[in-house]
Amino acid sequence: MRAATTIEASGWGNWRETVEFVVEAEKLGLDICWVAEAWGSDAPSPLGYLAARTDRILLGSGAIQVGTRTPVAIAQAAMTLSLISEGRFVLGLGPSGPQVIEGLHGVPFAHPLARMRETVQILRQAFSGEKVSFTGQEFAIPLPGGEGRPMRLSVPPVSVPIYLAALSPKMLELTGEVADGWLGTSFVPEGAGPAYFSHLDAGLARSGRPRADLDICQGAEVNFAEDEDDLARIVASRKKELAFSLGGMGSGTTNFYHDAYGRQGWAEVSRQVRQSWQAGDRDGAAALVTDEMVLATTLIGTENMVRDRLNVWRARAIDLVCEAG
């Protein structure tokens, strides 16, 4: 099992410290650094800077939000980052949700599955050095009725792995079908078969690939507690963050985190948390989150607890553990 970390350029408030953190992570032997993109800083800009400050560690976008850029704009950024990092870039893509896509970017969120599938197809075409020519449900290149003709990017062809950040069943199937890796979260190993792997395997079967061909990357908060009192404090803090994911990460009807927890045995609790959060009762929402919901989906605990939990993850064939806290 390999190890990764996640940073966000605007997340810690001090960019120099963040850079030194990544440099030190490389020295310690971590395999990849993912750079997050939500509604703050973008991913490609800091990835370019980190490419100049590191030599070995892989650098990934975790994840560029499909819908905020055209597929060819994503291809240009990915190919540039691959070139300047000398082949160390990994392209992570995610659908985001209606709150960010529509509320912040003013772009319709409808048809995220078709948009993701077509984006990956266009990216593969661009990466190969071919002229980009595509007609689909969401994209048409060149623009129909316009004066443009198909073009190829004036960048040498590159091989850029594509990972999809997926939580919904249909997006998981698409990940198994077209992606090189899966960026997962909200993951409970004991219930991962029906909640996640059955959908990934269905997509893999459509593409005629075994599970080993898909790199399974799971993100989770890692936090070591000194004793039971410290553990209780850490869990209480995490409950507030989880309540936000279940209640605020999306709209009142579309929230992939809420749905993922629901598929893993917490449907009623997740519904109550979202209802309280949407009603403005943030403390009440956090109080509804159980200790089990926190500990089952994270690597929080004493050193022995985290070691035991990692062994469970390893038994579920997780390839890459990504520290996200």
C-alpha positions as CSV (number, residue, x, y, z in Angstrom):
1,M,0.0,0.0,0.0
2,R,1.4,3.4,-1.1
3,A,1.0,6.7,0.8
4,A,-0.2,10.1,-0.4
5,T,-1.1,13.5,1.1
6,T,-3.4,16.3,0.1
7,I,-2.9,20.0,0.2
8,E,-4.8,23.1,-0.9
9,A,-2.9,26.3,-1.8
10,S,-5.3,28.5,0.2
11,G,-6.1,26.0,2.8
12,W,-3.4,26.6,5.4
13,G,-2.9,30.3,5.1
14,N,0.9,30.1,4.6
15,W,2.0,29.0,1.2
16,R,5.7,28.7,2.1
17,E,4.9,26.3,4.9
18,T,2.7,24.3,2.6
19,V,5.5,24.0,0.1
20,E,8.0,22.9,2.7
21,F,5.5,20.4,3.9
22,V,5.4,18.8,0.4
23,V,9.2,18.9,0.1
24,E,9.5,17.1,3.4
25,A,6.8,14.6,2.4
26,E,8.9,13.8,-0.7
27,K,12.0,13.3,1.5
28,L,10.0,11.0,3.8
29,G,9.1,8.8,0.8
30,L,5.4,9.6,0.2
31,D,4.4,8.6,-3.3
32,I,2.1,11.4,-4.4
33,C,0.8,14.8,-3.4
34,W,-2.7,15.7,-4.5
35,V,-3.7,19.4,-4.7
36,A,-7.3,20.0,-3.9
37,E,-9.7,22.3,-5.8
38,A,-13.0,23.3,-4.4
39,W,-14.2,26.9,-4.1
40,G,-10.9,28.5,-3.1
41,S,-7.6,28.2,-4.9
42,D,-7.3,26.2,-8.2
43,A,-5.2,23.1,-8.6
44,P,-3.0,23.6,-11.7
45,S,-1.3,26.8,-10.4
46,P,0.2,25.4,-7.2
47,L,1.0,22.1,-9.1
48,G,3.3,24.0,-11.5
49,Y,5.1,25.6,-8.5
50,L,5.5,22.2,-6.8
51,A,6.8,20.7,-9.9
52,A,9.8,23.1,-9.7
53,R,10.4,22.4,-6.0
54,T,10.3,18.6,-6.1
55,D,12.0,15.8,-8.1
56,R,10.5,12.4,-7.4
57,I,7.0,12.6,-5.9
58,L,4.0,12.4,-8.2
59,L,1.8,15.4,-8.3
60,G,-1.9,15.2,-8.9
61,S,-5.0,17.4,-9.2
62,G,-7.5,16.2,-6.6
63,A,-9.7,17.1,-8.3
64,I,-10.2,19.5,-11.2
65,Q,-13.9,20.2,-11.4
66,V,-15.4,19.2,-14.8
67,G,-17.7,21.9,-15.9
68,T,-15.5,24.8,-14.8
69,R,-13.3,24.5,-17.9
70,T,-13.6,23.2,-21.4
71,P,-12.2,19.7,-21.9
72,V,-9.4,21.1,-24.1
73,A,-8.5,23.7,-21.5
74,I,-8.1,20.8,-19.0
75,A,-6.0,19.0,-21.6
76,Q,-3.7,22.0,-22.1
77,A,-3.2,22.3,-18.3
78,A,-2.6,18.6,-17.9
79,M,-0.2,18.3,-20.8
80,T,1.8,21.4,-19.6
81,L,2.0,20.0,-16.1
82,S,3.1,16.7,-17.4
83,L,5.9,18.3,-19.4
84,I,7.2,20.6,-16.7
85,S,7.1,17.9,-14.1
86,E,8.9,15.5,-16.4
87,G,6.0,13.0,-16.4
88,R,5.0,13.2,-12.8
89,F,1.6,14.6,-13.2
90,V,-1.7,12.7,-12.5
91,L,-5.0,14.2,-13.6
92,G,-7.8,13.8,-11.1
93,L,-11.2,14.9,-12.3
94,G,-14.4,15.3,-10.3
95,P,-18.0,16.3,-11.1
96,S,-18.3,18.6,-8.1
97,G,-21.9,19.4,-7.3
98,P,-24.7,21.9,-8.1
99,Q,-23.7,24.3,-5.3
100,V,-20.3,25.0,-6.7
101,I,-21.0,24.4,-10.4
102,E,-24.2,26.4,-10.6
103,G,-23.9,28.6,-7.5
104,L,-20.3,29.8,-8.1
105,H,-19.5,29.2,-11.7
106,G,-23.0,29.8,-13.2
107,V,-22.7,26.6,-15.3
108,P,-25.6,24.0,-15.5
109,F,-24.8,20.9,-13.4
110,A,-27.2,18.7,-15.4
111,H,-25.8,15.6,-17.0
112,P,-22.6,15.2,-15.0
113,L,-22.1,11.6,-16.1
114,A,-22.3,12.5,-19.8
115,R,-20.1,15.5,-19.2
116,M,-17.4,13.4,-17.5
117,R,-17.5,10.6,-20.0
118,E,-17.1,13.0,-23.0
119,T,-14.4,15.0,-21.2
120,V,-12.3,11.9,-20.7
121,Q,-12.8,10.9,-24.4
122,I,-11.7,14.4,-25.5
123,L,-8.8,14.4,-23.2
124,R,-7.5,11.0,-24.5
125,Q,-7.8,12.4,-28.0
126,A,-5.8,15.5,-27.1
127,F,-3.2,13.7,-25.2
128,S,-2.5,11.4,-28.2
129,G,-1.6,14.3,-30.4
130,E,-4.5,13.8,-32.7
131,K,-6.6,16.6,-34.1
132,V,-9.5,17.2,-31.6
133,S,-12.8,16.4,-33.3
134,F,-15.8,15.3,-31.2
135,T,-19.5,15.2,-31.4
136,G,-21.4,14.2,-28.3
137,Q,-24.3,15.1,-26.0
138,E,-22.5,17.8,-24.1
139,F,-19.6,18.9,-26.4
140,A,-19.1,19.5,-30.1
141,I,-15.6,20.3,-31.3
142,P,-15.2,22.2,-33.6
143,L,-18.3,24.4,-32.9
144,P,-21.1,23.3,-35.4
145,G,-21.8,26.0,-37.9
146,G,-18.7,28.0,-37.1
147,E,-15.7,28.8,-39.1
148,G,-13.2,26.6,-37.2
149,R,-11.7,23.3,-38.3
150,P,-10.3,20.5,-36.2
151,M,-6.9,21.4,-34.6
152,R,-4.3,19.5,-32.6
153,L,-2.6,21.1,-29.6
154,S,0.9,22.3,-30.3
155,V,2.3,20.3,-27.3
156,P,4.0,16.9,-27.7
157,P,1.8,13.9,-27.0
158,V,1.9,12.8,-23.4
159,S,0.7,9.9,-21.3
160,V,-1.3,11.3,-18.4
161,P,-3.1,8.9,-16.0
162,I,-6.7,10.0,-15.4
163,Y,-8.3,9.3,-12.0
164,L,-12.0,10.1,-11.3
165,A,-13.3,11.3,-7.9
166,A,-16.5,9.4,-7.8
167,L,-19.2,8.6,-5.1
168,S,-22.4,7.9,-7.0
169,P,-23.1,4.4,-8.4
170,K,-23.2,5.5,-12.1
171,M,-20.0,7.6,-11.7
172,L,-18.3,4.7,-10.0
173,E,-19.2,2.5,-13.0
174,L,-17.8,5.1,-15.4
175,T,-14.6,5.1,-13.3
176,G,-14.2,1.4,-13.7
177,E,-14.9,1.7,-17.4
178,V,-12.7,4.6,-18.5
179,A,-10.3,5.7,-15.8
180,D,-6.8,4.7,-14.6
181,G,-7.7,5.2,-11.0
182,W,-10.4,6.0,-8.5
183,L,-10.2,8.8,-6.0
184,G,-12.5,7.7,-3.2
185,T,-13.7,9.0,0.1
186,S,-16.4,8.3,2.7
187,F,-15.1,4.8,2.6
188,V,-16.1,2.0,5.0
189,P,-14.1,-1.2,4.2
190,E,-16.6,-3.5,5.8
191,G,-19.4,-2.3,3.5
192,A,-17.3,-1.4,0.4
193,G,-18.5,-4.3,-1.7
194,P,-22.1,-3.2,-2.4
195,A,-21.4,0.5,-1.8
196,Y,-18.4,0.9,-4.1
197,F,-16.7,-2.1,-5.5
198,S,-19.7,-3.7,-7.2
199,H,-20.2,-0.5,-9.2
200,L,-16.5,-0.2,-10.1
201,D,-16.4,-3.9,-11.1
202,A,-19.4,-3.4,-13.4
203,G,-17.5,-0.7,-15.2
204,L,-14.3,-2.7,-15.3
205,A,-16.3,-5.6,-16.8
206,R,-17.6,-3.4,-19.6
207,S,-14.0,-2.5,-20.5
208,G,-12.7,-6.0,-20.2
209,R,-10.3,-5.1,-17.4
210,P,-9.5,-6.8,-14.0
211,R,-9.6,-4.9,-10.8
212,A,-5.8,-4.7,-10.7
213,D,-5.9,-2.3,-13.7
214,L,-7.6,0.3,-11.6
215,D,-5.5,2.1,-9.0
216,I,-7.7,2.4,-5.8
217,C,-6.9,5.6,-3.9
218,Q,-8.8,6.2,-0.7
219,G,-8.6,9.5,1.2
220,A,-9.2,9.8,4.9
221,E,-8.3,12.0,7.8
222,V,-5.3,10.6,9.7
223,N,-5.0,11.8,13.3
224,F,-3.2,10.1,16.2
225,A,-4.8,10.3,19.7
226,E,-2.6,10.2,22.8
227,D,-5.4,8.7,25.0
228,E,-9.1,8.3,25.3
229,D,-9.7,11.9,26.2
230,D,-7.7,13.1,23.2
231,L,-9.6,10.7,21.0
232,A,-13.0,12.0,22.2
233,R,-11.8,15.6,21.4
234,I,-10.6,14.7,17.9
235,V,-13.8,12.7,17.1
236,A,-16.0,15.7,18.3
237,S,-14.1,18.0,16.0
238,R,-14.5,15.7,13.1
239,K,-18.3,15.4,13.6
240,K,-18.7,19.1,12.8
241,E,-16.8,18.6,9.5
242,L,-18.8,15.5,8.6
243,A,-22.0,17.3,9.4
244,F,-21.0,19.9,6.8
245,S,-20.2,17.2,4.2
246,L,-23.6,15.5,4.8
247,G,-25.6,18.7,5.0
248,G,-23.8,21.5,3.2
249,M,-21.8,19.8,0.4
250,G,-24.4,20.1,-2.3
251,S,-28.0,21.2,-2.4
252,G,-31.0,20.1,-0.5
253,T,-31.6,17.3,-3.0
254,T,-28.2,16.6,-4.5
255,N,-25.4,15.6,-2.1
256,F,-23.1,12.7,-3.0
257,Y,-21.6,12.4,0.5
258,H,-25.0,12.1,2.0
259,D,-25.9,9.4,-0.4
260,A,-22.7,7.5,0.1
261,Y,-23.1,7.3,3.8
262,G,-26.7,6.3,3.3
263,R,-25.6,3.3,1.2
264,Q,-23.3,2.2,4.0
265,G,-25.9,1.9,6.7
266,W,-26.5,5.4,7.9
267,A,-29.4,6.5,5.6
268,E,-31.7,7.8,8.4
269,V,-29.0,9.5,10.4
270,S,-27.6,11.1,7.2
271,R,-31.1,12.3,6.3
272,Q,-31.6,13.9,9.8
273,V,-28.1,15.5,9.7
274,R,-28.9,17.1,6.3
275,Q,-32.3,18.2,7.4
276,S,-30.9,19.9,10.5
277,W,-28.0,21.5,8.6
278,Q,-30.3,22.8,5.9
279,A,-32.6,24.3,8.6
280,G,-29.6,26.2,10.0
281,D,-29.1,24.1,13.1
282,R,-25.4,23.4,12.6
283,D,-24.7,22.3,16.2
284,G,-27.7,20.0,16.1
285,A,-26.5,18.4,12.9
286,A,-23.1,17.7,14.4
287,A,-24.7,16.2,17.5
288,L,-26.5,13.7,15.3
289,V,-23.2,12.3,13.8
290,T,-22.2,9.2,15.7
291,D,-18.7,8.1,16.8
292,E,-19.0,5.1,14.5
293,M,-19.6,7.3,11.5
294,V,-16.4,9.1,12.2
295,L,-14.2,6.2,13.1
296,A,-15.4,3.8,10.4
297,T,-14.5,6.3,7.6
298,T,-11.2,7.7,8.9
299,L,-7.8,6.7,10.3
300,I,-8.3,8.4,13.6
301,G,-7.3,6.8,16.9
302,T,-4.4,5.6,19.0
303,E,-1.4,4.3,17.1
304,N,-2.6,0.7,17.6
305,M,-6.1,1.6,16.4
306,V,-4.8,3.2,13.2
307,R,-2.4,0.3,12.6
308,D,-5.3,-2.2,12.9
309,R,-7.5,0.0,10.7
310,L,-4.8,0.2,8.0
311,N,-4.7,-3.6,8.0
312,V,-8.4,-3.7,7.3
313,W,-7.9,-1.3,4.4
314,R,-5.0,-3.4,3.1
315,A,-7.3,-6.5,3.2
316,R,-9.7,-4.6,0.9
317,A,-7.0,-4.2,-1.7
318,I,-6.6,-0.4,-1.3
319,D,-3.6,0.6,-3.4
320,L,-3.0,4.2,-2.1
321,V,-3.9,5.7,1.2
322,C,-4.3,9.5,1.0
323,E,-3.9,11.5,4.3
324,A,-6.5,14.2,4.1
325,G,-6.4,15.8,7.5
